[in-house]
Amino acid sequence: MNEPEVLPTEWYDMSQNRDQAGRARLVCDYIAGMTDRFAIEEHRKLFNLELWNG
């Protein structure tokens, strides 16, 4: 919600010009569409967890 720029370009574009409730719905829809594997990989990218997998 606070960093819409980390969304993929298409989703980021859709997040613009929305009120807080509209942006929240968009973020929920994005997360709901993730598979487990995709969600785990996205989390790794965002939080740079490769550092912990030594």
Backbone bond lengths (Angstrom), bond angles and torsions (degrees), N, CA, C in turn:
res aa  C-N    CA-C-N  psi(-1)  N-CA   C-N-CA  omega(-1)  CA-C   N-CA-C  phi
1 M - - - 1.456 - - 1.533 110.99 -
2 N 1.333 115.87 -40.74 1.461 119.45 -176.73 1.520 113.32 -85.07
3 E 1.332 117.03 -14.83 1.463 121.15 -177.65 1.529 110.68 -132.03
4 P 1.321 117.85 66.22 1.470 119.35 -177.42 1.520 113.16 -62.79
5 E 1.327 117.51 -18.05 1.462 120.41 -179.69 1.523 112.88 -67.96
6 V 1.334 118.84 -13.80 1.472 119.66 177.00 1.531 111.62 -84.79
7 L 1.320 117.54 -7.67 1.462 120.76 174.58 1.525 109.43 -70.49
8 P 1.330 117.77 153.20 1.466 119.41 172.06 1.535 109.36 -55.87
9 T 1.316 116.37 152.45 1.463 122.43 -173.06 1.528 112.93 -49.39
10 E 1.323 117.18 -47.63 1.468 120.64 -178.07 1.531 111.07 -60.11
11 W 1.319 117.06 -43.54 1.468 121.54 -179.60 1.523 110.79 -71.17
12 Y 1.326 116.44 -38.26 1.463 120.12 176.55 1.524 110.44 -59.94
13 D 1.334 115.83 -46.85 1.465 120.13 179.16 1.530 110.97 -57.87
14 M 1.328 116.60 -40.81 1.468 120.17 179.50 1.528 111.68 -68.96
15 S 1.334 117.14 -24.16 1.467 120.18 -177.23 1.524 112.84 -78.67
16 Q 1.310 116.46 -17.50 1.454 120.34 -177.86 1.530 110.65 -72.70
17 N 1.307 116.12 151.45 1.472 123.22 178.81 1.524 112.74 59.41
18 R 1.319 117.20 31.35 1.466 121.64 174.17 1.520 108.39 -115.83
19 D 1.313 115.45 149.26 1.461 118.72 173.56 1.522 108.81 -75.32
20 Q 1.329 116.72 177.05 1.463 120.37 -175.84 1.526 112.10 -59.75
21 A 1.325 117.55 -40.69 1.470 120.79 179.24 1.529 110.66 -65.25
22 G 1.313 117.63 -40.78 1.461 121.42 178.81 1.515 112.06 -65.61
23 R 1.338 116.30 -39.90 1.464 119.89 178.04 1.526 110.27 -68.30
24 A 1.331 117.06 -37.98 1.466 120.71 177.89 1.527 110.33 -61.90
25 R 1.319 116.92 -42.49 1.471 120.97 178.79 1.522 110.64 -62.43
26 L 1.325 116.74 -41.78 1.455 121.55 -179.56 1.530 110.37 -64.53
27 V 1.323 117.35 -44.71 1.464 121.03 178.30 1.527 110.32 -62.33
28 C 1.324 117.24 -42.50 1.473 120.65 177.48 1.523 111.23 -61.30
29 D 1.313 117.04 -43.25 1.462 120.81 178.88 1.529 111.17 -63.26
30 Y 1.330 116.83 -40.46 1.463 120.89 179.09 1.529 109.94 -62.62
31 I 1.319 117.05 -47.97 1.464 120.99 -179.38 1.528 111.12 -65.37
32 A 1.327 117.13 -40.67 1.461 120.93 -179.29 1.529 111.93 -62.98
33 G 1.318 116.82 -27.99 1.458 120.67 -179.18 1.514 114.32 -82.59
34 M 1.319 117.21 -3.65 1.463 120.45 -177.87 1.528 111.32 -79.52
35 T 1.316 115.33 141.25 1.463 118.99 167.32 1.527 106.86 -81.51
36 D 1.315 117.47 165.42 1.463 120.19 178.35 1.526 111.22 -58.15
37 R 1.311 116.52 -47.11 1.464 120.74 -177.97 1.527 110.79 -61.70
38 F 1.326 116.74 -44.32 1.467 120.99 179.45 1.520 110.15 -62.68
39 A 1.338 117.77 -44.38 1.459 121.97 -178.91 1.530 110.92 -61.85
40 I 1.320 116.99 -42.63 1.463 120.89 179.41 1.526 110.31 -63.95
41 E 1.322 117.21 -44.58 1.468 120.88 179.88 1.529 111.22 -65.03
42 E 1.321 117.49 -41.44 1.469 121.41 177.57 1.522 110.26 -61.65
43 H 1.314 117.02 -43.24 1.461 121.35 178.34 1.529 110.25 -61.27
44 R 1.338 116.74 -43.30 1.471 120.44 177.19 1.513 111.53 -58.58
45 K 1.335 116.79 -44.73 1.466 120.68 -179.60 1.527 111.24 -63.70
46 L 1.318 116.54 -46.47 1.462 120.41 -175.52 1.522 112.82 -67.89
47 F 1.308 116.78 -34.11 1.457 120.05 -175.36 1.526 113.04 -109.65
48 N 1.339 116.88 8.66 1.462 123.56 175.30 1.530 111.92 49.97
49 L 1.321 116.14 53.02 1.462 120.78 -176.72 1.525 113.70 -77.06
50 E 1.344 118.30 -5.27 1.452 119.92 177.25 1.527 109.83 -59.82
51 L 1.324 116.97 -27.39 1.458 120.99 178.40 1.522 111.55 -61.20
52 W 1.343 116.74 -29.28 1.470 121.38 -177.10 1.522 112.56 -89.57
53 N 1.327 117.81 -11.71 1.462 120.65 -176.39 1.518 112.69 -91.36
54 G 1.349 117.39 4.32 1.442 126.00 -179.39 1.421 117.41 4.70
